[in-house]
Amino acid sequence: MPLTALRTTSTAQNGVGAFILQCKRLDFHYCDKWGSSKGMNTFLRSPLLASFAKAHPQIIIHISPRPNTHPIIRGSYINGREKVICVRNLEKEQILQKVELLRDANGEKVKRVKGGKVVGSLNEGVRGVWDPFHGGNKDILGDRIVSN
């Protein structure tokens, strides 16, 4: 009697096989006249933006003036969400850090970890929940406390 193997297919996960960058577009908005856009104007004219665009050809870079407003960087992601960072009065190196932050983000909302648990799991631990009365006799300040 011949045996046949079961066919299994793996579910696609980002980073397994091929990595898909979540950021698909970066919009740079600036003002030519306002002093808060001075850092953004120097960033746009510096080779930092050109080297970033050359290193990440899958990200669309869009630059547009917005008169009489503070400079912003808007990141658009493949899940349809957007993140906006105001970069007023920042230097060009600090703006590059914000651009890299938007590039590395995934577009999801920042979620608060509730209950103070660092690690969350759907499976309960094998050894159960620990409490201080596990493990037999305890000697606290010379008095014997016997746990059952």
N, CA, C and O atoms as CSV, one atom per row, in Angstrom:
chain,resi,resn,atom,element,x,y,z
A,1,MET,N,N,0.836,-1.170,0.000
A,1,MET,CA,C,0.000,0.000,0.000
A,1,MET,C,C,0.893,1.250,0.000
A,1,MET,O,O,1.646,1.461,0.951
A,2,PRO,N,N,0.822,2.072,-1.039
A,2,PRO,CA,C,1.700,3.244,-1.102
A,2,PRO,C,C,1.227,4.352,-0.152
A,2,PRO,O,O,0.032,4.564,0.054
A,3,LEU,N,N,2.193,5.030,0.401
A,3,LEU,CA,C,1.892,6.149,1.294
A,3,LEU,C,C,2.022,7.459,0.523
A,3,LEU,O,O,2.940,7.639,-0.277
A,4,THR,N,N,1.109,8.344,0.772
A,4,THR,CA,C,1.190,9.661,0.139
A,4,THR,C,C,1.391,10.718,1.216
A,4,THR,O,O,0.790,10.658,2.289
A,5,ALA,N,N,2.218,11.652,0.921
A,5,ALA,CA,C,2.505,12.726,1.887
A,5,ALA,C,C,1.428,13.792,1.811
A,5,ALA,O,O,0.811,14.005,0.768
A,6,LEU,N,N,1.219,14.449,2.928
A,6,LEU,CA,C,0.276,15.563,2.960
A,6,LEU,C,C,0.954,16.800,2.393
A,6,LEU,O,O,2.114,17.080,2.698
A,7,ARG,N,N,0.231,17.530,1.576
A,7,ARG,CA,C,0.759,18.782,1.044
A,7,ARG,C,C,0.449,19.901,2.007
A,7,ARG,O,O,-0.703,20.118,2.382
A,8,THR,N,N,1.486,20.607,2.403
A,8,THR,CA,C,1.285,21.759,3.276
A,8,THR,C,C,1.848,22.987,2.582
A,8,THR,O,O,2.867,22.921,1.894
A,9,THR,N,N,1.174,24.093,2.773
A,9,THR,CA,C,1.655,25.352,2.233
A,9,THR,C,C,1.873,26.308,3.391
A,9,THR,O,O,1.087,26.359,4.337
A,10,SER,N,N,2.930,27.046,3.299
A,10,SER,CA,C,3.221,27.994,4.371
A,10,SER,C,C,2.446,29.280,4.138
A,10,SER,O,O,2.205,29.681,2.999
A,11,THR,N,N,2.067,29.910,5.222
A,11,THR,CA,C,1.394,31.195,5.110
A,11,THR,C,C,2.447,32.275,4.954
A,11,THR,O,O,3.509,32.227,5.575
A,12,ALA,N,N,2.139,33.238,4.125
A,12,ALA,CA,C,3.103,34.299,3.845
A,12,ALA,C,C,3.234,35.224,5.045
A,12,ALA,O,O,2.232,35.664,5.608
A,13,GLN,N,N,4.451,35.512,5.431
A,13,GLN,CA,C,4.737,36.452,6.502
A,13,GLN,C,C,5.793,37.412,5.999
A,13,GLN,O,O,6.682,37.032,5.237
A,14,ASN,N,N,5.689,38.655,6.428
A,14,ASN,CA,C,6.663,39.647,5.982
A,14,ASN,C,C,8.016,39.316,6.578
A,14,ASN,O,O,8.140,39.159,7.793
A,15,GLY,N,N,9.018,39.210,5.747
A,15,GLY,CA,C,10.355,38.862,6.202
A,15,GLY,C,C,10.709,37.416,5.929
A,15,GLY,O,O,11.884,37.056,5.994
A,16,VAL,N,N,9.721,36.563,5.622
A,16,VAL,CA,C,9.983,35.173,5.301
A,16,VAL,C,C,9.958,35.052,3.781
A,16,VAL,O,O,8.911,35.226,3.158
A,17,GLY,N,N,11.074,34.764,3.207
A,17,GLY,CA,C,11.162,34.673,1.752
A,17,GLY,C,C,11.557,35.991,1.137
A,17,GLY,O,O,12.636,36.100,0.555
A,18,ALA,N,N,10.710,36.997,1.249
A,18,ALA,CA,C,11.008,38.321,0.702
A,18,ALA,C,C,10.462,39.374,1.651
A,18,ALA,O,O,9.369,39.223,2.196
A,19,PHE,N,N,11.216,40.425,1.843
A,19,PHE,CA,C,10.780,41.509,2.720
A,19,PHE,C,C,10.100,42.588,1.886
A,19,PHE,O,O,10.626,43.018,0.859
A,20,ILE,N,N,8.937,43.014,2.335
A,20,ILE,CA,C,8.191,44.065,1.665
A,20,ILE,C,C,8.200,45.283,2.577
A,20,ILE,O,O,7.689,45.233,3.695
A,21,LEU,N,N,8.776,46.364,2.100
A,21,LEU,CA,C,8.816,47.586,2.879
A,21,LEU,C,C,7.409,48.157,3.003
A,21,LEU,O,O,6.700,48.283,2.004
A,22,GLN,N,N,6.999,48.503,4.220
A,22,GLN,CA,C,5.635,48.942,4.466
A,22,GLN,C,C,5.382,50.370,3.987
A,22,GLN,O,O,4.255,50.705,3.623
A,23,CYS,N,N,6.408,51.209,3.982
A,23,CYS,CA,C,6.268,52.601,3.547
A,23,CYS,C,C,6.315,52.657,2.022
A,23,CYS,O,O,7.259,52.164,1.405
A,24,LYS,N,N,5.293,53.259,1.420
A,24,LYS,CA,C,5.292,53.315,-0.037
A,24,LYS,C,C,5.500,54.722,-0.589
A,24,LYS,O,O,5.830,54.882,-1.764
A,25,ARG,N,N,5.307,55.761,0.262
A,25,ARG,CA,C,5.443,57.124,-0.236
A,25,ARG,C,C,5.797,58.062,0.909
A,25,ARG,O,O,5.275,57.930,2.016
A,26,LEU,N,N,6.691,59.015,0.635
A,26,LEU,CA,C,7.038,60.068,1.585
A,26,LEU,C,C,6.789,61.412,0.930
A,26,LEU,O,O,7.333,61.697,-0.137
A,27,ASP,N,N,5.965,62.245,1.566
A,27,ASP,CA,C,5.669,63.587,1.073
A,27,ASP,C,C,6.376,64.601,1.962
A,27,ASP,O,O,6.224,64.578,3.184
A,28,PHE,N,N,7.145,65.485,1.348
A,28,PHE,CA,C,7.841,66.545,2.062
A,28,PHE,C,C,7.141,67.862,1.734
A,28,PHE,O,O,7.074,68.257,0.570
A,29,HIS,N,N,6.618,68.544,2.756
A,29,HIS,CA,C,5.957,69.830,2.578
A,29,HIS,C,C,6.758,70.885,3.335
A,29,HIS,O,O,7.139,70.677,4.486
A,30,TYR,N,N,7.008,72.009,2.687
A,30,TYR,CA,C,7.849,73.045,3.277
A,30,TYR,C,C,7.350,74.417,2.843
A,30,TYR,O,O,6.503,74.528,1.958
A,31,CYS,N,N,7.884,75.465,3.477
A,31,CYS,CA,C,7.599,76.847,3.109
A,31,CYS,C,C,8.929,77.535,2.808
A,31,CYS,O,O,9.906,77.349,3.535
A,32,ASP,N,N,8.967,78.319,1.752
A,32,ASP,CA,C,10.205,79.000,1.376
A,32,ASP,C,C,10.539,80.167,2.299
A,32,ASP,O,O,11.712,80.508,2.449
A,33,LYS,N,N,9.545,80.784,2.916
A,33,LYS,CA,C,9.753,82.025,3.648
A,33,LYS,C,C,9.888,81.838,5.152
A,33,LYS,O,O,10.636,82.584,5.784
A,34,TRP,N,N,9.205,80.888,5.745
A,34,TRP,CA,C,9.186,80.766,7.197
A,34,TRP,C,C,10.518,80.245,7.717
A,34,TRP,O,O,11.162,79.404,7.089
A,35,GLY,N,N,10.915,80.755,8.868
A,35,GLY,CA,C,12.174,80.337,9.482
A,35,GLY,C,C,12.135,78.922,10.012
A,35,GLY,O,O,13.180,78.284,10.146
A,36,SER,N,N,10.938,78.413,10.319
A,36,SER,CA,C,10.847,77.045,10.829
A,36,SER,C,C,11.149,76.016,9.747
A,36,SER,O,O,11.396,74.851,10.059
A,37,SER,N,N,11.135,76.425,8.485
A,37,SER,CA,C,11.433,75.521,7.370
A,37,SER,C,C,12.891,75.583,6.936
A,37,SER,O,O,13.258,74.972,5.932
A,38,LYS,N,N,13.728,76.307,7.671
A,38,LYS,CA,C,15.123,76.453,7.257
A,38,LYS,C,C,15.828,75.100,7.211
A,38,LYS,O,O,16.555,74.812,6.260
A,39,GLY,N,N,15.617,74.271,8.228
A,39,GLY,CA,C,16.231,72.947,8.253
A,39,GLY,C,C,15.718,72.043,7.143
A,39,GLY,O,O,16.477,71.266,6.563
A,40,MET,N,N,14.429,72.148,6.851
A,40,MET,CA,C,13.847,71.335,5.772
A,40,MET,C,C,14.386,71.772,4.425
A,40,MET,O,O,14.658,70.930,3.569
A,41,ASN,N,N,14.546,73.079,4.219
A,41,ASN,CA,C,15.088,73.575,2.947
A,41,ASN,C,C,16.530,73.112,2.743
A,41,ASN,O,O,16.905,72.730,1.634
A,42,THR,N,N,17.332,73.143,3.791
A,42,THR,CA,C,18.715,72.663,3.655
A,42,THR,C,C,18.748,71.149,3.451
A,42,THR,O,O,19.615,70.645,2.738
A,43,PHE,N,N,17.821,70.422,4.062
A,43,PHE,CA,C,17.749,68.961,3.866
A,43,PHE,C,C,17.393,68.638,2.415
A,43,PHE,O,O,17.977,67.736,1.815
A,44,LEU,N,N,16.438,69.373,1.855
A,44,LEU,CA,C,16.002,69.099,0.483
A,44,LEU,C,C,17.086,69.435,-0.538
A,44,LEU,O,O,17.144,68.822,-1.604
A,45,ARG,N,N,17.941,70.403,-0.222
A,45,ARG,CA,C,19.016,70.779,-1.140
A,45,ARG,C,C,20.304,69.990,-0.901
A,45,ARG,O,O,21.223,70.050,-1.718
A,46,SER,N,N,20.378,69.264,0.189
A,46,SER,CA,C,21.598,68.517,0.522
A,46,SER,C,C,21.598,67.157,-0.182
A,46,SER,O,O,20.562,66.707,-0.669
A,47,PRO,N,N,22.753,66.513,-0.232
A,47,PRO,CA,C,22.811,65.170,-0.844
A,47,PRO,C,C,22.196,64.077,0.037
A,47,PRO,O,O,22.129,62.923,-0.386
A,48,LEU,N,N,21.751,64.412,1.242
A,48,LEU,CA,C,21.143,63.400,2.111
A,48,LEU,C,C,19.869,62.831,1.498
A,48,LEU,O,O,19.656,61.618,1.510
A,49,LEU,N,N,19.020,63.711,0.960
A,49,LEU,CA,C,17.768,63.243,0.359
A,49,LEU,C,C,18.038,62.422,-0.902
A,49,LEU,O,O,17.380,61.408,-1.136
A,50,ALA,N,N,18.996,62.855,-1.707
A,50,ALA,CA,C,19.316,62.113,-2.933
A,50,ALA,C,C,19.867,60.727,-2.608
A,50,ALA,O,O,19.521,59.750,-3.272
A,51,SER,N,N,20.714,60.639,-1.599
A,51,SER,CA,C,21.260,59.327,-1.235
A,51,SER,C,C,20.187,58.429,-0.621
A,51,SER,O,O,20.199,57.216,-0.825
A,52,PHE,N,N,19.259,59.025,0.131
A,52,PHE,CA,C,18.151,58.236,0.692
A,52,PHE,C,C,17.262,57.700,-0.424
A,52,PHE,O,O,16.868,56.534,-0.402
A,53,ALA,N,N,16.946,58.547,-1.398
A,53,ALA,CA,C,16.094,58.126,-2.512
A,53,ALA,C,C,16.788,57.064,-3.365
A,53,ALA,O,O,16.137,56.151,-3.872
A,54,LYS,N,N,18.099,57.182,-3.520
A,54,LYS,CA,C,18.836,56.192,-4.298
A,54,LYS,C,C,18.908,54.853,-3.569
A,54,LYS,O,O,18.879,53.795,-4.198
A,55,ALA,N,N,19.001,54.903,-2.245
A,55,ALA,CA,C,19.077,53.674,-1.457
A,55,ALA,C,C,17.733,52.962,-1.359
A,55,ALA,O,O,17.692,51.748,-1.157
A,56,HIS,N,N,16.624,53.705,-1.499
A,56,HIS,CA,C,15.283,53.122,-1.373
A,56,HIS,C,C,14.432,53.474,-2.593
A,56,HIS,O,O,13.565,54.343,-2.510
A,57,PRO,N,N,14.672,52.805,-3.726
A,57,PRO,CA,C,13.920,53.149,-4.939
A,57,PRO,C,C,12.452,52.737,-4.880
A,57,PRO,O,O,11.659,53.198,-5.701
A,58,GLN,N,N,12.067,51.881,-3.932
A,58,GLN,CA,C,10.675,51.449,-3.839
A,58,GLN,C,C,9.782,52.471,-3.138
A,58,GLN,O,O,8.561,52.317,-3.124
A,59,ILE,N,N,10.382,53.519,-2.554
A,59,ILE,CA,C,9.620,54.575,-1.886
A,59,ILE,C,C,9.502,55.760,-2.835
A,59,ILE,O,O,10.500,56.231,-3.380
A,60,ILE,N,N,8.278,56.238,-3.028
A,60,ILE,CA,C,8.040,57.407,-3.866
A,60,ILE,C,C,8.307,58.651,-3.023
A,60,ILE,O,O,7.755,58.795,-1.932
A,61,ILE,N,N,9.152,59.546,-3.527
A,61,ILE,CA,C,9.472,60.799,-2.844
A,61,ILE,C,C,8.736,61.926,-3.562
A,61,ILE,O,O,8.912,62.129,-4.763
A,62,HIS,N,N,7.909,62.658,-2.812
A,62,HIS,CA,C,7.143,63.755,-3.390
A,62,HIS,C,C,7.433,65.014,-2.577
A,62,HIS,O,O,7.243,65.025,-1.361
A,63,ILE,N,N,7.890,66.072,-3.239
A,63,ILE,CA,C,8.243,67.329,-2.582
A,63,ILE,C,C,7.310,68.412,-3.101
A,63,ILE,O,O,7.177,68.601,-4.310
A,64,SER,N,N,6.655,69.133,-2.169
A,64,SER,CA,C,5.766,70.208,-2.597
A,64,SER,C,C,5.787,71.338,-1.573
A,64,SER,O,O,5.851,71.093,-0.368
A,65,PRO,N,N,5.732,72.583,-2.062
A,65,PRO,CA,C,5.689,73.718,-1.133
A,65,PRO,C,C,4.290,73.905,-0.550
A,65,PRO,O,O,3.282,73.720,-1.232
A,66,ARG,N,N,4.257,74.271,0.713
A,66,ARG,CA,C,3.001,74.649,1.382
A,66,ARG,C,C,3.250,76.000,2.032
A,66,ARG,O,O,3.824,76.058,3.119
A,67,PRO,N,N,2.838,77.078,1.400
A,67,PRO,CA,C,3.139,78.411,1.935
A,67,PRO,C,C,2.476,78.650,3.291
A,67,PRO,O,O,1.362,78.196,3.556
A,68,ASN,N,N,3.198,79.377,4.134
A,68,ASN,CA,C,2.704,79.848,5.433
A,68,ASN,C,C,2.313,78.721,6.387
A,68,ASN,O,O,1.375,78.879,7.168
A,69,THR,N,N,3.009,77.597,6.339
A,69,THR,CA,C,2.774,76.503,7.278
A,69,THR,C,C,4.120,75.927,7.716
A,69,THR,O,O,5.142,76.132,7.061
A,70,HIS,N,N,4.098,75.213,8.820
A,70,HIS,CA,C,5.306,74.545,9.296
A,70,HIS,C,C,5.610,73.352,8.391
A,70,HIS,O,O,4.696,72.788,7.790
A,71,PRO,N,N,6.868,72.965,8.288
A,71,PRO,CA,C,7.224,71.825,7.425
A,71,PRO,C,C,6.802,70.505,8.054
A,71,PRO,O,O,6.912,70.316,9.266
A,72,ILE,N,N,6.321,69.600,7.222
A,72,ILE,CA,C,5.918,68.265,7.686
A,72,ILE,C,C,6.445,67.215,6.721
A,72,ILE,O,O,6.774,67.497,5.569
A,73,ILE,N,N,6.512,65.992,7.236
A,73,ILE,CA,C,6.801,64.821,6.412
A,73,ILE,C,C,5.644,63.857,6.615
A,73,ILE,O,O,5.320,63.505,7.749
A,74,ARG,N,N,5.021,63.431,5.526
A,74,ARG,CA,C,3.877,62.518,5.608
A,74,ARG,C,C,4.282,61.193,4.976
A,74,ARG,O,O,4.714,61.149,3.824
A,75,GLY,N,N,4.138,60.117,5.739
A,75,GLY,CA,C,4.429,58.784,5.236
A,75,GLY,C,C,3.152,58.031,4.928
A,75,GLY,O,O,2.260,57.969,5.774
A,76,SER,N,N,3.040,57.462,3.751
A,76,SER,CA,C,1.889,56.643,3.362
A,76,SER,C,C,2.327,55.191,3.321
A,76,SER,O,O,3.421,54.877,2.850
A,77,TYR,N,N,1.469,54.303,3.816
A,77,TYR,CA,C,1.829,52.896,3.974
A,77,TYR,C,C,0.898,52.009,3.169
A,77,TYR,O,O,-0.173,52.440,2.743
A,78,ILE,N,N,1.315,50.762,2.961
A,78,ILE,CA,C,0.554,49.857,2.095
A,78,ILE,C,C,-0.764,49.420,2.724
A,78,ILE,O,O,-1.630,48.896,2.024
A,79,ASN,N,N,-0.936,49.626,4.038
A,79,ASN,CA,C,-2.211,49.280,4.662
A,79,ASN,C,C,-3.210,50.428,4.592
A,79,ASN,O,O,-4.303,50.330,5.149
A,80,GLY,N,N,-2.842,51.538,3.899
A,80,GLY,CA,C,-3.761,52.649,3.702
A,80,GLY,C,C,-3.654,53.752,4.738
A,80,GLY,O,O,-4.299,54.790,4.586
A,81,ARG,N,N,-2.871,53.569,5.777
A,81,ARG,CA,C,-2.745,54.574,6.827
A,81,ARG,C,C,-1.643,55.569,6.490
A,81,ARG,O,O,-0.803,55.327,5.623
A,82,GLU,N,N,-1.666,56.691,7.196
A,82,GLU,CA,C,-0.652,57.726,7.024
A,82,GLU,C,C,-0.148,58.166,8.386
A,82,GLU,O,O,-0.895,58.168,9.365
A,83,LYS,N,N,1.127,58.541,8.441
A,83,LYS,CA,C,1.714,59.129,9.639
A,83,LYS,C,C,2.341,60.445,9.241
A,83,LYS,O,O,3.010,60.543,8.211
A,84,VAL,N,N,2.121,61.468,10.071
A,84,VAL,CA,C,2.624,62.799,9.785
A,84,VAL,C,C,3.522,63.232,10.940
A,84,VAL,O,O,3.161,63.084,12.107
A,85,ILE,N,N,4.694,63.766,10.605
A,85,ILE,CA,C,5.622,64.288,11.610
A,85,ILE,C,C,5.951,65.725,11.249
A,85,ILE,O,O,6.356,66.018,10.124
A,86,CYS,N,N,5.773,66.620,12.216
A,86,CYS,CA,C,6.139,68.021,12.034
A,86,CYS,C,C,7.632,68.160,12.331
A,86,CYS,O,O,8.102,67.705,13.374
A,87,VAL,N,N,8.365,68.777,11.435
A,87,VAL,CA,C,9.817,68.894,11.580
A,87,VAL,C,C,10.254,70.351,11.670
A,87,VAL,O,O,11.318,70.712,11.166
A,88,ARG,N,N,9.444,71.187,12.304
A,88,ARG,CA,C,9.802,72.603,12.402
A,88,ARG,C,C,11.018,72.784,13.302
A,88,ARG,O,O,11.152,72.129,14.336
A,89,ASN,N,N,11.883,73.670,12.891
A,89,ASN,CA,C,13.102,74.057,13.612
A,89,ASN,C,C,14.068,72.900,13.834
A,89,ASN,O,O,14.873,72.960,14.764
A,90,LEU,N,N,14.022,71.851,13.020
A,90,LEU,CA,C,14.967,70.746,13.142
A,90,LEU,C,C,16.097,70.918,12.126
A,90,LEU,O,O,15.910,71.508,11.062
A,91,GLU,N,N,17.265,70.394,12.474
A,91,GLU,CA,C,18.400,70.416,11.559
A,91,GLU,C,C,18.259,69.275,10.544
A,91,GLU,O,O,17.417,68.392,10.704
A,92,LYS,N,N,19.093,69.305,9.501
A,92,LYS,CA,C,18.946,68.311,8.426
A,92,LYS,C,C,19.256,66.896,8.897
A,92,LYS,O,O,18.658,65.952,8.380
A,93,GLU,N,N,20.166,66.702,9.855
A,93,GLU,CA,C,20.454,65.364,10.384
A,93,GLU,C,C,19.280,64.836,11.197
A,93,GLU,O,O,18.968,63.646,11.157
A,94,GLN,N,N,18.631,65.739,11.941
A,94,GLN,CA,C,17.454,65.336,12.716
A,94,GLN,C,C,16.292,64.991,11.788
A,94,GLN,O,O,15.516,64.080,12.076
A,95,ILE,N,N,16.172,65.710,10.685
A,95,ILE,CA,C,15.112,65.410,9.712
A,95,ILE,C,C,15.366,64.063,9.064
A,95,ILE,O,O,14.421,63.319,8.802
A,96,LEU,N,N,16.630,63.731,8.798
A,96,LEU,CA,C,16.954,62.418,8.249
A,96,LEU,C,C,16.559,61.305,9.224
A,96,LEU,O,O,16.089,60.250,8.799
A,97,GLN,N,N,16.747,61.533,10.522
A,97,GLN,CA,C,16.319,60.544,11.523
A,97,GLN,C,C,14.805,60.362,11.485
A,97,GLN,O,O,14.322,59.237,11.610
A,98,LYS,N,N,14.053,61.440,11.317
A,98,LYS,CA,C,12.583,61.349,11.232
A,98,LYS,C,C,12.159,60.621,9.958
A,98,LYS,O,O,11.190,59.862,9.966
A,99,VAL,N,N,12.886,60.853,8.864
A,99,VAL,CA,C,12.582,60.158,7.606
A,99,VAL,C,C,12.818,58.661,7.774
A,99,VAL,O,O,12.014,57.852,7.311
A,100,GLU,N,N,13.908,58.289,8.428
A,100,GLU,CA,C,14.186,56.873,8.668
A,100,GLU,C,C,13.169,56.263,9.622
A,100,GLU,O,O,12.834,55.085,9.501
A,101,LEU,N,N,12.675,57.059,10.570
A,101,LEU,CA,C,11.637,56.569,11.477
A,101,LEU,C,C,10.354,56.259,10.706
A,101,LEU,O,O,9.713,55.236,10.947
A,102,LEU,N,N,9.981,57.142,9.781
A,102,LEU,CA,C,8.796,56.897,8.955
A,102,LEU,C,C,9.015,55.719,8.011
A,102,LEU,O,O,8.093,54.942,7.762
A,103,ARG,N,N,10.220,55.584,7.490
A,103,ARG,CA,C,10.529,54.459,6.601
A,103,ARG,C,C,10.389,53.125,7.332
A,103,ARG,O,O,9.862,52.161,6.777
A,104,ASP,N,N,10.861,53.073,8.576
A,104,ASP,CA,C,10.854,51.817,9.322
A,104,ASP,C,C,9.520,51.507,9.978
A,104,ASP,O,O,9.308,50.379,10.424
A,105,ALA,N,N,8.619,52.471,10.049
A,105,ALA,CA,C,7.317,52.234,10.683
A,105,ALA,C,C,6.453,51.367,9.772
A,105,ALA,O,O,6.713,51.240,8.576
A,106,ASN,N,N,5.411,50.771,10.372
A,106,ASN,CA,C,4.544,49.907,9.575
A,106,ASN,C,C,3.171,50.502,9.332
A,106,ASN,O,O,2.337,49.866,8.688
A,107,GLY,N,N,2.910,51.705,9.829
A,107,GLY,CA,C,1.631,52.347,9.571
A,107,GLY,C,C,0.563,52.038,10.586
A,107,GLY,O,O,-0.498,52.662,10.568
A,108,GLU,N,N,0.806,51.099,11.466
A,108,GLU,CA,C,-0.188,50.760,12.489
A,108,GLU,C,C,-0.179,51.800,13.592
A,108,GLU,O,O,0.810,52.504,13.796
A,109,LYS,N,N,-1.303,51.887,14.305
A,109,LYS,CA,C,-1.364,52.764,15.461
A,109,LYS,C,C,-0.469,52.210,16.555
A,109,LYS,O,O,-0.257,51.001,16.656
A,110,VAL,N,N,0.047,53.111,17.366
A,110,VAL,CA,C,0.861,52.679,18.494
A,110,VAL,C,C,-0.077,52.100,19.541
A,110,VAL,O,O,-1.025,52.757,19.971
A,111,LYS,N,N,0.194,50.860,19.949
A,111,LYS,CA,C,-0.681,50.168,20.893
A,111,LYS,C,C,-0.046,50.145,22.271
A,111,LYS,O,O,1.152,49.899,22.415
A,112,ARG,N,N,-0.858,50.401,23.273
A,112,ARG,CA,C,-0.382,50.392,24.645
A,112,ARG,C,C,-0.442,48.967,25.177
A,112,ARG,O,O,-1.420,48.250,24.966
A,113,VAL,N,N,0.621,48.571,25.870
A,113,VAL,CA,C,0.641,47.251,26.484
A,113,VAL,C,C,-0.105,47.356,27.796
A,113,VAL,O,O,0.286,48.130,28.670
A,114,LYS,N,N,-1.176,46.588,27.949
A,114,LYS,CA,C,-2.008,46.679,29.149
A,114,LYS,C,C,-1.589,45.633,30.176
A,114,LYS,O,O,-1.078,44.567,29.832
A,115,GLY,N,N,-1.811,45.957,31.415
A,115,GLY,CA,C,-1.584,44.995,32.492
A,115,GLY,C,C,-0.138,44.862,32.913
A,115,GLY,O,O,0.157,44.075,33.812
A,116,GLY,N,N,0.763,45.585,32.312
A,116,GLY,CA,C,2.157,45.520,32.704
A,116,GLY,C,C,2.870,44.263,32.243
A,116,GLY,O,O,4.035,44.060,32.587
A,117,LYS,N,N,2.201,43.411,31.472
A,117,LYS,CA,C,2.854,42.202,30.970
A,117,LYS,C,C,3.769,42.576,29.812
A,117,LYS,O,O,3.365,43.289,28.892
A,118,VAL,N,N,4.977,42.100,29.866
A,118,VAL,CA,C,5.915,42.370,28.792
A,118,VAL,C,C,5.693,41.394,27.651
A,118,VAL,O,O,5.740,41.769,26.479
A,119,VAL,N,N,5.450,40.137,28.003
A,119,VAL,CA,C,5.242,39.101,27.001
A,119,VAL,C,C,3.820,38.589,27.132
A,119,VAL,O,O,3.405,38.191,28.220
A,120,GLY,N,N,3.079,38.592,26.058
A,120,GLY,CA,C,1.724,38.066,26.069
A,120,GLY,C,C,1.659,36.790,25.259
A,120,GLY,O,O,2.312,36.674,24.222
A,121,SER,N,N,0.882,35.840,25.722
A,121,SER,CA,C,0.777,34.580,25.015
A,121,SER,C,C,-0.645,34.064,25.113
A,121,SER,O,O,-1.350,34.333,26.085
A,122,LEU,N,N,-1.057,33.326,24.104
A,122,LEU,CA,C,-2.373,32.698,24.136
A,122,LEU,C,C,-2.349,31.399,24.928
A,122,LEU,O,O,-3.388,30.934,25.395
A,123,ASN,N,N,-1.170,30.814,25.079
A,123,ASN,CA,C,-1.033,29.548,25.793
A,123,ASN,C,C,-0.606,29.811,27.231
A,123,ASN,O,O,0.290,30.614,27.492
A,124,GLU,N,N,-1.258,29.126,28.151
A,124,GLU,CA,C,-0.888,29.279,29.551
A,124,GLU,C,C,0.398,28.505,29.819
A,124,GLU,O,O,0.682,27.507,29.156
A,125,GLY,N,N,1.161,28.969,30.785
A,125,GLY,CA,C,2.421,28.310,31.099
A,125,GLY,C,C,2.223,26.889,31.581
A,125,GLY,O,O,1.195,26.573,32.180
A,126,VAL,N,N,3.186,26.035,31.327
A,126,VAL,CA,C,3.106,24.629,31.693
A,126,VAL,C,C,3.126,24.467,33.200
A,126,VAL,O,O,2.436,23.605,33.743
A,127,ARG,N,N,3.907,25.285,33.875
A,127,ARG,CA,C,4.069,25.136,35.320
A,127,ARG,C,C,3.013,25.882,36.113
A,127,ARG,O,O,3.043,25.857,37.343
A,128,GLY,N,N,2.093,26.536,35.452
A,128,GLY,CA,C,1.035,27.233,36.168
A,128,GLY,C,C,1.475,28.596,36.647
A,128,GLY,O,O,2.567,29.063,36.321
A,129,VAL,N,N,0.618,29.231,37.424
A,129,VAL,CA,C,0.884,30.557,37.934
A,129,VAL,C,C,1.656,30.435,39.236
A,129,VAL,O,O,1.263,29.670,40.117
A,130,TRP,N,N,2.750,31.178,39.369
A,130,TRP,CA,C,3.580,31.113,40.560
A,130,TRP,C,C,2.992,31.976,41.654
A,130,TRP,O,O,2.477,33.063,41.390
A,131,ASP,N,N,3.068,31.494,42.884
A,131,ASP,CA,C,2.770,32.339,44.029
A,131,ASP,C,C,3.802,32.050,45.112
A,131,ASP,O,O,4.476,31.022,45.038
A,132,PRO,N,N,3.953,32.906,46.109
A,132,PRO,CA,C,5.051,32.767,47.066
A,132,PRO,C,C,4.937,31.559,47.988
A,132,PRO,O,O,5.897,31.254,48.695
A,133,PHE,N,N,3.816,30.866,48.011
A,133,PHE,CA,C,3.654,29.731,48.911
A,133,PHE,C,C,3.904,28.396,48.220
A,133,PHE,O,O,3.633,27.350,48.808
A,134,HIS,N,N,4.406,28.401,47.004
A,134,HIS,CA,C,4.803,27.168,46.342
A,134,HIS,C,C,6.185,26.743,46.808
A,134,HIS,O,O,7.018,27.579,47.158
A,135,GLY,N,N,6.413,25.471,46.809
A,135,GLY,CA,C,7.766,24.992,47.036
A,135,GLY,C,C,8.080,24.494,48.423
A,135,GLY,O,O,9.259,24.313,48.725
A,136,GLY,N,N,7.124,24.261,49.282
A,136,GLY,CA,C,7.426,23.640,50.568
A,136,GLY,C,C,7.620,24.642,51.684
A,136,GLY,O,O,7.046,25.731,51.676
A,137,ASN,N,N,8.460,24.243,52.668
A,137,ASN,CA,C,8.639,25.041,53.886
A,137,ASN,C,C,9.448,26.302,53.588
A,137,ASN,O,O,10.384,26.307,52.788
A,138,LYS,N,N,9.045,27.347,54.261
A,138,LYS,CA,C,9.736,28.616,54.148
A,138,LYS,C,C,10.167,29.039,55.551
A,138,LYS,O,O,9.445,28.819,56.523
A,139,ASP,N,N,11.328,29.636,55.646
A,139,ASP,CA,C,11.818,30.135,56.920
A,139,ASP,C,C,11.898,31.645,56.816
A,139,ASP,O,O,12.829,32.187,56.220
A,140,ILE,N,N,10.920,32.322,57.398
A,140,ILE,CA,C,10.870,33.777,57.337
A,140,ILE,C,C,11.105,34.317,58.733
A,140,ILE,O,O,10.283,34.107,59.624
A,141,LEU,N,N,12.228,35.018,58.938
A,141,LEU,CA,C,12.615,35.636,60.213
A,141,LEU,C,C,12.594,34.638,61.374
A,141,LEU,O,O,12.173,34.969,62.482
A,142,GLY,N,N,13.048,33.432,61.107
A,142,GLY,CA,C,13.158,32.439,62.159
A,142,GLY,C,C,11.883,31.683,62.456
A,142,GLY,O,O,11.937,30.673,63.159
A,143,ASP,N,N,10.743,32.117,61.959
A,143,ASP,CA,C,9.474,31.392,62.163
A,143,ASP,C,C,9.273,30.452,61.005
A,143,ASP,O,O,9.560,30.799,59.859
A,144,ARG,N,N,8.782,29.264,61.291
A,144,ARG,CA,C,8.512,28.279,60.248
A,144,ARG,C,C,7.107,28.495,59.707
A,144,ARG,O,O,6.134,28.507,60.461
A,145,ILE,N,N,7.013,28.664,58.408
A,145,ILE,CA,C,5.709,28.743,57.759
A,145,ILE,C,C,5.610,27.517,56.870
A,145,ILE,O,O,6.419,27.317,55.964
A,146,VAL,N,N,4.623,26.717,57.141
A,146,VAL,CA,C,4.450,25.480,56.395
A,146,VAL,C,C,3.334,25.710,55.379
A,146,VAL,O,O,2.228,26.117,55.733
A,147,SER,N,N,3.644,25.444,54.117
A,147,SER,CA,C,2.637,25.578,53.070
A,147,SER,C,C,2.198,24.204,52.623
A,147,SER,O,O,2.988,23.263,52.555
A,148,ASN,N,N,0.932,24.113,52.324
A,148,ASN,CA,C,0.373,22.830,51.881
A,148,ASN,C,C,0.199,22.816,50.403
A,148,ASN,O,O,-0.259,21.820,49.844
